[in-house]
Amino acid sequence: MDPKALPYKPNPKAPRQVLPVLPPKVRAKSWEEVALGFTEQDVAIEAQRCLQCPKPACINACPLHIDVKRFIRRLAEGDAQGAVDVISEQSPFPGVCGRVCQHELFCEDACLIGKKFGPVAIGSLERFAADHARLAVTETTPGAAPQPTGKKVALVGSGPASLIAAYDLVRKNYRVTVFEALHRLGGVLAYGIPNFRLPREILHEEITRLENMGVEFVTSFIVGKTASLDELFEEGYEAVFIGTGAGLPFLLGVPGENLLGVYTANEFLTRINLMEAYKFPQAVTPVRVGGRTIVVGGGNSAMDAARWAKRLGSESIVLFRRGRAEMRARLEEIEHAEEEGVQFHFLAAPVALYGDEQGNVREMECIRMELGAPDSSGRPAPVPVKGSEFRIPVDTVVAAIGQAPNPTLQKVTPQLITKRGKIVVNEWGQTSMTHVYAGGDVVRGGSTVILAMRDGRAAAEAIDKALGAERAPEEQAREEVQA
C-alpha cells in the first residue's frame, strides 16, 4: 500500500468490512493467529466509511486519545506508515492494541455512523496499519537512539500499564528501568493472552521498540522479594510505578479442588502461553488436558482456556452460572469459541469435584441456577435451584472466575494503603507513599488492557510533574527545543 494521492470521499453507507479469519476446523487444531487481517481492498472501503467528523467523539472515547480521524485519513490516502506515525504520537503498540483492545467499548462505541450503519472498524484498521508498516521495514539497521540522561524511574511489572508509562517517560528523557518477576516480558499480554489472538512476535517487536528508545528491562526480579521499594530508592530511583497486575486467582471453593487435573485459569494459561506447553511433547512445563475439559467462568480468560483445550484435543465445555447475555467475554471471542466447537452450559455452577483412586479428577457435581434480582455487578444474580444437582464426567477443570492482585509487594510494604488487596491511589495514580504510583489491575482488579494503559499514562504524567520541577533549567530547555 504505497502512499499515493487517493481522493477521499466519505462513504458511510458502504457495508462494514468483516475481518477475515481462519476456517474454524483449521484453527481448532492450530495455534496460528485466528484473524488474518484486512486486505488493502478492505482498508480502502473501510477507511472511507469514516466521516472525518469536525469534532470526532472517537478520539475522546479512546483511553489513550489516539487521533483516530487522522490515522484513518492516512490509510484512506494509501499511507500505512503515516497512519502508524499518527498512532505513535500516543501509543507504541498499534499491533498489540489493534488485536486485543476492546474497541467496541470505546472508540467504536462513540463512532457517529455506528448509530445507523455500524461503526468504522477502527481496531482492524489500526492492526492493518501496524502490520503493513512492519512488513514494509527494510533490512537496514537504524542508528542508535540517544540514550536518556535524566532522572531514574523504576517501573514494577512489564504489563500494559508499565509499558505505556515507560514509553511516555523515556520520551521525556527519564532513565527508565522495568523490573519483571517472570523470565519473559509483557505481563498479562504474554502469560494471559493466547498466541492465536496475539502472536508473540508482534508483542516482542513492540517491546523491542521501547528497548531501542533506551528503556532497560530486568527479568526474574521480584520487587518485594529481590529488592524492596526502599532499596530501589536507595539505588537512586526517584519514583516508582507499580503495575504488577492481578495474578492471584480466585478458587472455586468446592470440595475436591485439590485433585489432579484441576487448574486455575492463571496457571493453565501461563503454562500454555508463556511456557509453551502446546508444543507437546517437547514442552518443559507441560499441562494436563484430558478427553473432556470444563472451564468455569464467562470472561475472556474462560474463552481463552476453553479454546486452548479444544486445540489440545479435548472436548471443551464452558460452564457459566448466568446466561449468555451476562457473559463478560467479548462477543467476538464467544462466537469464535462456538465456531471452533466449544460447548456452552449456562445457568449451572460446580458444587463438588470427585476423583479416582489415583487422585485424578473424574466427575463434577453441579447445581442448576435461575436468575434473580441484579447484584452489585448490575447483572441478574444467579440463585441455586434446590434439588437440581447433576454430575458430569470430566478429566480437566479450569477455574476462570477472576483474580486479585498478587500480594507479594504489598505484604512487605505496610506503608501502602490497600483495600481488599488492591493498592489505593488518587486520580493521578499516587499511592500513600511519596513518589510511589500504581495503576492497572493492581488498582482496578481484573480489567482491560487499554484501561491499564490509561492508568500508566496518568501516572507517567504525575511522575513527570513531581520530578520535573526538580530538573535543572538547562535540561528543561533542551527538552523544549527537542519537542
RANORRA-V512113 format. One line per field, one symbol per residue. ss: DSSP state (@ for helix, = for strand, . for the rest). phi: phi as a letter, one per 20 degrees, with the letter a starting at -180 (. if undefined). psi: psi as a letter, one per 40 degrees, with the letter a starting at -180 (. if undefined). A space follows every 10 residues. Layout:
ss = ???
phi = ???
psi = ???
This chain:
ss = .......... .......... =..@@@@... ....=....@ @@@@@@@... ......@@@@ @......@@@ @@@@@@...@ @@@@@@@@.. ...@@@@@@@ ..@@@.@@@@ .@@@@..... .@@@@@@@@@ @@@@@..... .......... .=====...@ @@@@@@@@@@ ....=====. .......@@@ @........@ @@@@@@@@@@ @@@..===.. ..=...=.@@ @@@@..==== ==.....==. ....=....= .===@@@@@@ @@@@...... .......... .=====...@ @@@@@@@@@@ @...====== ...@@@.... @@@@@@@@@. ..====.=== =====....= ========== ====.....= ====.....= ===..====. ..==...@@@ @......==. .==......= .....===.. @@@@....@@ @@@@@@@@@@ @@@@@@@@.. ..@@@@@@@@ @@.
phi = .fgbfdfdcg cfeffffeff cfggffffcc dfgffenfef fgfgfffeff flgfcfffff ffgdlffggf ffffffendf fffffffffc becfffffdd fegfecfffe fffffcdnff fffffffggf fffffeffff effffgffce fecdddndeg ffffffffff femfedcddd feeceplffe eddfgfdcgf ffffffffgf gfeofedcel cdfocfbefg fffffofdbc ddcemcddfe efmcgnfeff ndcefgfgff gefeelffef efffdfcece fcdddeqcdf ffffffffgf fenefdcddc fdegfefeff gfffffffge ofecdelbbf cacccefene fcbdeccfcc edfgdfendg ffdfegmdfb dcfbdccced dobcffegff fecffffccl nefecefdnf efdfmdcban ffdenfbdgf ffffffffff ffffffeffe ffgfffffff fff
psi = gihighhhhh geeiihhhhi iiiddddeei eihdheiiid dddddddeeh efidghdddd dhdefigddd ddddddeegd dddddddedd hefddddede hgdeecddde hdedddehii gddddddddd dddddehiei hiihihhiea ihhhhhifad dddddddddd eeeihhhhhh dieiiebddd edhidedghd dddddddddd ddeehhhhif hhheddiidd ddddeeheih hhfeagehii idfiieeeih ehiidddddd ddddefeefi eehdgihhha dhhhhhiead dddddddddd deeihhhhhh eaiddeieih ddddddddde ehihhifiii eiiiiadeeh hdihhiiiii haiiaeeeih hhhihheeii ihiidhhhhg fiiiiheddd degedhhihf ehhhiaeeeh aehhfhiiia deddahaidd dddddddddd ddddddddee iidddddddd dd.
